[in-house]
Every structure is written in C-alpha cells, then in structure tokens.
Amino acid sequence: MIRVLFAAGAKCWSEYELVLPEALAAKGLTVDLSRDHAPGTVDYIVTAPNGDVQDYRPYRCCKLVQNIWAGVENLTDNPTLTQPLARMVDPGLTRGMVEWVTGHVLRHHLGMDRHILGQDGIWRSEIPPLAADRPVTVLGLGALGSACAKTLSDLGFPVRGWARRDKEIPGVEVFSGHDGLDAVLRDAQIIVLLVPLTALTRHLLNAERLALLKRNTIILNPGRGPLIDDGALIAALDSHLGHATLDVFETEPLPADHPFWAHPKVTVTPHIASATRPATAATVIAENIRRGEAGQPFQHLVDRERGY
Ligand code: NDP
C-alpha cells in the first residue's frame, strides 16, 4: 500500500479529498491517502508552503514532496526538507495566468481606463495603436511565462522574452544574461514579470533597471512582490513610468496603509492572477506518484542550487 500524506492544510483538503483519490485510481494506484499518517510510514507528501508539515526530518522514507504551488521559495529555504521536491505545473494554473496577463495587457494597450473611468462628457477619440506597434517583454519563460508570451504573440504583439537559458519559442525573441535583460527592458512598452523569487531575482527591477525603461512603460507583476524594489518603483512611477499592475507583494495581504493602495498609477489585485486548479492538479500529482512507483524520473523537480 502506498501511503500519501496530504499536508497542504484543511482548506486544500476539502478541495482535493474527492478529486485526488479519483486521479490516483485513474493511474491504477492503490493509495492510502490521509492527513494523518505516522511520519516513518509516509511514501509521498503533498504539501503547500503554509501547510501542516514544517519539519520534514521524520519522513525518512518519503520519496517525493509534491508542492501544490508553482512558487517554491518558502520551501527551498526549509533546511529540514531534503527529500526530492517537485513544484506544481498545472494546465489550469497556466490557463488562469494567461487570461490574467492577457486581460491586463489589453487594458493598458487599448487604454480602457480612459473610457471606463472617464465617463465625464468628454469625447476622447484617440485611436489605440495595433498590437503590432506595442512591444511586450516577458521576464521568465517557464511554464507560465512561455504560455503568456505565446498568447500575446498570437494576438500580434511583438514579444521579447528573457530567461536564464536560451530557448526557442515560436513568435518570441528570446534573450538571456545581464546584457539581454537590459536590451529587453529598454525597448518594452509593457513588461510582465514571471520569474521565480530566488537570490538572483530579488529586486530584479531595482532603481537602476527601472531607470532604463521608457517613459510611460507599464509593468505587470504576477510573479512575486520582492522581484521589484517597492521604493524604487514608486519613485519611477512618479518620474517616468506609466502604470504598475501588481498582484503580489513583499507582505501579503498588502497592509492597508501601504502607499500602493492610494497611488494613482498603481492597480492592486490581491494575489489572484491565478491559482492551482484541483481538478487538473490532481492528475499532475497522481502522475508523479505513478512515476515514483514505476522507478521513472519525477516531473517538475526543483533544482535546489538554482532555487526554482
Ligand atoms: P518556471 O520555473 O517554469 O519558470 C521560471 C522562468 O524564470 C524560467 O524561464 C527561468 O529560466 C526564468 N528564470 C529563473 N531565474 C532566472 C534568472 N536568474 N535569470 C533569468 N531567468 C530566470 O516557473 P513558472 O512559470 O511555473 O512560475 C513562475 C512564477 O510565477 C512562480 O515562481 C511564482 O512565483 C509565480 N506565480 C504567481 C501566481 C499568482 O497567482 N500571482 C500563480 C503561480 C505562480 P530558464 O527557463 O532558463 O530556467
């Protein structure tokens, strides 16, 4: 019998307790899935950064810790977690992010605020440019960034992307390295941040890099709050940037007295850009357990050196 400990918390359990057994059964696996197994007997742990297990040392037979979040920065810094760690790559999560990013890109591209917020009797007849005239840069070309970049390219935007390694994505001009970052920042009119939070990406957009951006550049951050230096962002908005739409923050929930709430060039969304969808994620979890039992390599393993 395979023992799976569901340690992602009570709220998540209510979302997974039906779909996960179904997904495991569909893979032909007979599993004892519970929120309460003796640590020494556990084969797999399904977890979340704010989950039930913080000390992973007693789980000495555990073959895999499967996170149900895409971001792993709150697990990679746990010194007790030495088991293989997989992050979540879920088609439902990806779809949600593509929709959030596309919606917010189109809001700024079409200048929708002028008409939604400006119902004041003034006939504003400025025609928006076509997407082809609006370069968009996507920082991070992983599961989420590459899907967003492809969709934006399909809509006609000239898309540049930046990743650690070179890669080919149809319709997307890919850059890497420090020089590549400066190049993709300089030309963009809209920038989307979808890199993970690591030691190398903290304050990726600092005062120096924000100074490279053109007048009226728009920033969308559905990645992680600390990717941007908050103080430098406010200074850059006050001097030359067009707008920042922020979904993630250094402290969440964003404190009620944080200057972002009242800033006229900031839109706050409360970490809702996307989320793991249990119906599709259950299949991803089950597939990794199937692989573990078949002696095959796990999918979506986190590289501890890289931090993602
Ligand atoms: P992936 O690990 O699939 O992709 C990460 C991308 O970032 C890769 O392209 C990687 O490059 C690039 N990258 C990482 N470090 C660097 C670096 N130092 N320099 C240049 N590029 C770098 O992650 P996902 O796409 O699945 O998720 C991205 C992030 O989105 C998550 O870490 C999480 O923080 C955030 N997120 C936010 C949500 C929300 O609701 N707001 C929901 C889900 C996720 P390479 O391809 O070369 O490895």
Residues whose N, C-alpha, C, O or C-beta is under 5 A from the ligand:
A	BS01	NDP	A70 G71 M88 G140 L141 G142 A143 L144 G145 W162 A163 R164 R165 L194 V195 P196 L197 L200 P222 G223 R224 D247 H271 I272 A273 S274 A275 Y308
